Amino acid sequence: MRKKQTRVQGQFALGLFVVWNLLLVVSGCRSTDSPRVQVGADRLLTDYRQLVAGKTVGLITNQTGVDSRGRHIADLLADDPEVTLGALFGPEHGIRGQAEAGASVENGKDVKTGVPIFSLYGKTKKPTPEMLKGLDVLIFDIQDVGARFYTFISTMSLAMEAAAENGIPFVVLDRPNPIGGTLVEGPMLDPRFRSFVGIHPIPLRHGMTVGELARLFNEQGWLKNGVRADLHVVPLRGWKRAMLYDETGLKWIPPSPNMPSPETALLYPGMGLLEATNISEGRGTHHPFENVGAPWIDPEQLIQQLSAESIPGLQIRATTFTPVDLPGMAMNPKYEGRLCRGLWLDVTDGHRFRSAEFGLRLIAAVRQLYPDSLQIRERGMNLMSGRAEITRALQEGAPLDSLLQLQREGVADFLKLRQKALLYR
């Protein structure tokens, strides 16, 4: 009976997720106030029209690919008499963003435009020559969240490779980094742990837009066999590096079911590390990454261990939650049906909160308090953190100062490396 109830709850939650996206789009269409920031999708068919006029276009996108008025880029391209929309490509979570994390996405056809959809999160993660046949240009337009292990930037990199190998120009319609472009946090990715959740040697929190990342990947020769794409970035207008998403005037459309708000994105670089532990990251609740815990944690003890009052930009309080199946969001979450005790995390100042550092602090504090209960999956933490030294330090309960020193290694060099790829001040 409980399973049936949780399925119903999950279906209701998924329905709310879809309705919320629709309301955001409708409200964007009706808004009379211009946002402070224009995205690449606002500028493609005006300032950068030469990139697509008279051409057959392939488009990598999802539900976030809208202009500042809420119009989807696929519809804009399909309705333009000088453009032929030849193919759509869906990343993790699919074109409409309704597949849960890790779920395979199937090929199909877009109901609205009738254009074929090719999955880039199933049997293949890189466009094949057959998928690209007949295309004159390949466009990427997806909202990223600013963390290395959020897979959309890996999809972009692989698509850039495919475009370069097949002689097709690659266009990135830029979007804001929702957690800002000034704070950059390690750990850096060791190339030995290159994977779909960490495709290039960048910090966990890179502080770059997708357009800037595309330039970095291309200029550094990081694409397979050193190929270089014929890359064009349609830049943002009005975005400053210090801006958080809620300062752009743009409507937030969840890029995946477990990223419901810009506040969630601020927490994600650090709380995403919990995926490689037996601490619940809040999947199976309506507030993933905002509440974290486990049945064996004493919240007050953990808050004291963290010296929570001294963490800039974050307010912490004790909480309880019970993860359940939420179809379309999380199935079989950690501690399903069990009461978890832990922390509610409220970002009070996104300009000061260092998410990746806090994630390491949290795991280290749990390790100190509950060494016999905490489990860290070595391979998973190597891939998520990017460094085996971080994994070992967490497993062995190394002093916090040495752990944070490891986290900062290589970041200063990266800041110099990325300079030529930056587009905004």
Helices and strands as residue ranges (DSSP letters): H 2-30, H 40-43, G 49-51, E 55-61, H 73-79, E 83-90, E 108-109, E 116-119, H 129-132, E 137-141, H 152-165, E 170-173, E 185-188, G 191-193, E 203-205, H 210-219, G 224-226, E 231-234, G 245-247, H 262-271, G 272-276, E 291-294, H 299-306, G 308-310, E 314-321, E 340-347, H 355-369, H 378-385, H 388-396, H 400-408, H 411-417, G 419-421
